[in-house]
Amino acid sequence: MSNASGAQLAGQVLYERQKALRAQTPFPPAPQIIATHLQVPDNIGSVLRLADAAGSGHVIFISNTEIDEKRIHKTARSCESLVAWEVYSIEQFLHEQDTFQPLLALEITSQSQNIFSTVLPTRCSFVIGNERHGIPTAILSSCRQALHIPMYGTNGSMNVTHALGIALFEWRRQQSHYK
């Protein structure tokens, strides 16, 4: 009997496969990521891991506190050293926001559009918000548009990093002419 699912790849074999894929497949860099006031170290690490997985070249964490790299290392799985990232104050970000335009908020709002029926621009930045309070109004009002992921269960929201993962790979799917 044939194993149609194949054997699981791990370690050096997986690393070499990814290295070969990156070398032979031209693809545009994924959107930059702007993460506002994340409080959970696991979420910060997950953002960096997602950025690497999707091919994002840059992450901005907007925070009033210093990010403890030791606490995010486990979840980031060393991606904190593979992806360029910086910490900005909200004031610094608002001053430099034109650098990151167009900003697309991943937020459920009264005007948000379904991400799956929206044509995503080739160049953009995804903005995600705090686990409890979302994206601050000052930043949300600077976004070109807000996008939401349709939810079919009773709960009306999902973990911010899960939403980011869906958005990044929906963007990649739409850019599939780069396969």
C-alpha positions as CSV (number, residue, x, y, z in Angstrom):
1,M,0.0,0.0,0.0
2,S,1.3,3.4,-1.0
3,N,1.6,6.2,1.5
4,A,0.0,9.1,-0.4
5,S,0.8,11.6,2.4
6,G,4.5,11.0,2.3
7,A,7.0,11.2,5.1
8,Q,7.2,14.1,7.5
9,L,10.2,16.3,6.9
10,A,12.2,17.7,9.8
11,G,15.6,19.0,10.8
12,Q,18.3,19.5,8.2
13,V,16.1,17.9,5.4
14,L,13.4,20.5,6.0
15,Y,16.0,23.3,6.2
16,E,17.6,22.3,2.9
17,R,14.2,22.1,1.2
18,Q,13.3,25.7,2.4
19,K,16.7,27.0,1.3
20,A,16.2,25.5,-2.2
21,L,12.7,26.9,-2.4
22,R,13.9,30.4,-1.5
23,A,16.8,30.2,-4.1
24,Q,14.7,29.1,-7.0
25,T,11.4,30.8,-6.6
26,P,11.2,34.6,-7.1
27,F,8.6,36.2,-4.9
28,P,7.8,39.7,-3.7
29,P,8.3,40.4,0.0
30,A,5.1,40.0,2.0
31,P,3.5,43.0,3.7
32,Q,5.3,44.7,6.5
33,I,3.7,44.0,9.9
34,I,2.8,46.7,12.4
35,A,1.8,45.2,15.8
36,T,0.4,47.6,18.3
37,H,0.8,47.1,22.1
38,L,0.9,43.3,22.1
39,Q,1.1,42.1,25.7
40,V,1.5,38.4,25.4
41,P,5.2,37.3,24.8
42,D,3.9,34.2,22.9
43,N,2.0,36.5,20.5
44,I,5.1,38.6,19.9
45,G,7.2,35.5,19.1
46,S,4.4,34.2,16.9
47,V,4.3,37.5,14.9
48,L,8.0,37.1,14.2
49,R,7.6,33.4,13.2
50,L,4.7,34.3,10.9
51,A,6.7,37.1,9.4
52,D,9.5,34.7,8.5
53,A,7.1,32.0,7.2
54,A,5.3,34.5,4.9
55,G,8.4,36.3,3.8
56,S,7.8,39.6,5.5
57,G,11.0,41.7,5.6
58,H,10.1,44.0,8.5
59,V,8.0,44.1,11.7
60,I,7.3,47.2,13.8
61,F,6.2,46.6,17.4
62,I,4.5,49.7,18.8
63,S,5.0,49.5,22.5
64,N,5.4,51.6,25.6
65,T,7.5,48.9,27.2
66,E,10.7,47.1,26.2
67,I,10.3,43.7,24.6
68,D,12.1,41.0,26.5
69,E,13.8,38.9,23.7
70,K,14.4,36.0,26.1
71,R,10.7,35.6,26.7
72,I,9.8,35.5,23.0
73,H,12.7,33.3,21.8
74,K,10.9,30.0,22.5
75,T,7.8,30.9,20.5
76,A,9.7,32.8,17.8
77,R,12.0,29.7,17.3
78,S,14.9,32.0,16.4
79,C,13.0,34.0,13.9
80,E,13.7,37.1,16.0
81,S,17.2,36.9,14.4
82,L,15.9,36.2,10.9
83,V,13.4,39.0,10.5
84,A,14.2,42.7,10.9
85,W,12.2,44.2,13.7
86,E,12.1,47.4,15.7
87,V,10.1,48.9,18.6
88,Y,8.5,52.3,18.0
89,S,6.6,54.5,20.4
90,I,3.1,55.4,19.1
91,E,4.3,59.0,18.5
92,Q,7.3,57.8,16.5
93,F,5.1,55.6,14.4
94,L,2.5,58.3,13.7
95,H,5.4,60.6,12.7
96,E,6.8,58.0,10.2
97,Q,3.5,56.4,9.1
98,D,3.9,57.5,5.5
99,T,6.8,55.1,5.2
100,F,4.5,52.1,5.8
101,Q,1.5,53.1,3.6
102,P,-0.9,51.8,2.6
103,L,-1.9,50.6,6.1
104,L,-4.5,47.8,6.2
105,A,-6.0,47.2,9.6
106,L,-6.9,43.6,10.6
107,E,-9.8,44.7,12.8
108,I,-13.6,44.2,12.9
109,T,-15.1,47.7,12.5
110,S,-18.4,49.2,11.3
111,Q,-16.7,49.7,7.9
112,S,-14.4,46.6,7.7
113,Q,-14.4,44.5,4.5
114,N,-14.2,40.8,4.2
115,I,-10.6,40.0,3.5
116,F,-11.5,37.2,1.1
117,S,-13.5,39.5,-1.2
118,T,-11.0,42.3,-1.1
119,V,-8.2,42.7,-3.6
120,L,-5.1,43.2,-1.5
121,P,-2.4,45.6,-2.9
122,T,0.9,44.2,-3.8
123,R,2.7,46.6,-1.4
124,C,1.1,47.3,1.9
125,S,1.5,46.9,5.7
126,F,-0.9,44.9,7.9
127,V,-1.7,46.5,11.3
128,I,-2.8,44.3,14.2
129,G,-3.8,45.4,17.6
130,N,-3.6,44.6,21.3
131,E,-5.1,41.3,22.3
132,R,-7.9,42.9,24.3
133,H,-8.3,46.5,23.0
134,G,-7.5,46.2,19.3
135,I,-5.8,48.9,17.3
136,P,-5.6,52.4,18.9
137,T,-7.9,54.9,17.3
138,A,-5.0,57.2,16.3
139,I,-3.5,54.4,14.2
140,L,-6.8,52.9,13.0
141,S,-7.8,56.3,11.5
142,S,-4.6,56.3,9.5
143,C,-5.4,53.0,7.8
144,R,-6.6,53.0,4.2
145,Q,-9.1,50.3,5.2
146,A,-10.1,47.7,7.8
147,L,-10.3,44.1,6.9
148,H,-12.0,41.3,8.9
149,I,-12.1,37.5,8.6
150,P,-15.6,36.1,8.5
151,M,-16.4,34.1,11.6
152,Y,-18.9,31.3,11.6
153,G,-19.0,30.2,15.3
154,T,-20.4,31.9,18.3
155,N,-17.2,33.8,19.2
156,G,-16.8,36.9,17.2
157,S,-13.0,37.2,17.2
158,M,-9.9,35.1,17.1
159,N,-6.3,35.3,18.4
160,V,-4.5,38.3,16.8
161,T,-1.7,36.1,15.5
162,H,-4.1,33.6,13.9
163,A,-5.8,36.6,12.1
164,L,-2.4,37.8,11.0
165,G,-1.5,34.3,9.6
166,I,-4.7,34.2,7.6
167,A,-4.1,37.7,6.2
168,L,-0.5,37.1,5.2
169,F,-1.3,33.8,3.4
170,E,-4.4,35.3,1.8
171,W,-2.1,38.0,0.5
172,R,0.3,35.3,-0.7
173,R,-2.6,33.4,-2.4
174,Q,-3.6,36.6,-4.2
175,Q,0.0,37.1,-5.4
176,S,0.1,33.5,-6.7
177,H,1.2,34.6,-10.1
178,Y,4.7,34.5,-8.5
179,K,4.6,30.7,-8.0
